[in-house]
Amino acid sequence: MDNKLMPKKGSPIIYIVLLVVIISLMAVLHRCSNQGTAHNPNAVGGDTLRVAIEYSPLSCYTYCDTLGGFCYDAIRMMSAIAHRGVKFYPLVQLEDALTGLNDGRYDILVAQFPVTKESRDQYLFSDEIYLDRQVLVQHRDSTGAPVVRTQLDLAGKTLCVVKGSPMRDRIESLAREIGDSIYVSEDADYGPEQLFVRVAAGEIDYAVINEAIARQMATKYPDVDISTGISFTQFQSLIIRKDNRELCDSLNSWLSTLKQLPEFATLRSRYHLDK
């Protein structure tokens, strides 16, 4: 059952900053992607991997007019292993990115998209790149404690998720498990990082995003609590069209090589993914 939230009036500076960041990201991605394909003489048959990638502190972000991020760097390492060019496309709206994947505009999608039984029916997933789980983003009360301390406290609450995310399925399953209603509001305009910011700004009460991103964001917003888990630990993988088994098999081969490199271990440690 949907219960669309009416956005509270918040500071417009948040949206201005987000817009500037996204525009900057698109410009840098365009420049870096063009450089990556133009100066890669080893690309097999000139093939270029078209990667739609989520903008987040974990996947891809800008700093000092350049790009970084665990997933961004991992895919660049994989493209070097495969001797394939790579072109990145910034992802803001998950639903649009899924449509682009299905339409063949993208070969690979990198997003906070848990591997579940339902999602396996629609897409192929590579072997896991890291493990993660979904957590509740919320404010603390006047005593410094989270308002929702256990999953039972979610009864009657409305949780905001990115539109198109299988996190909706998890929340609906959780509602059945606790024997009470939990309402879901799907946001078609923003990604997980922006949902975190909306909670921090007091525009929405609760959001559900992946813990790896939540941990990175929480360092900037000490008043926001992320201690309440929504799911068990799950695989985080690259997403591929259902009919592209050949690419999925190739990705798994490249991933196997990547995981043996000391540089990959260093990358995981840098983003605190060894916990």
Secondary structure, 3 states (H helix, E strand, C coil): CECCCCCCCCCHHHHHHHHHHHHHHHHHHHHHHHHHHHCCCCCHHHCEEEEEEECECCCEEEECCEEECHHHHHHHHHHHHHCCEEEEEEECCHHHHHHHHHHCCCCEEECCCCCCHHHHCCEEECCCCEEECEEEEEEECCCCCECCCCHHHHCCCEEEEECCCCHHHHHHHHHHHHCCCCEEEEECCCCHHHHHHHHHCCCCCCEEEEHHHHHHHHCCCCCEECCCECCCCEEECCEEECCCHHHHHHHHHHHHHHCCCHHHHHHHHHCCCCC
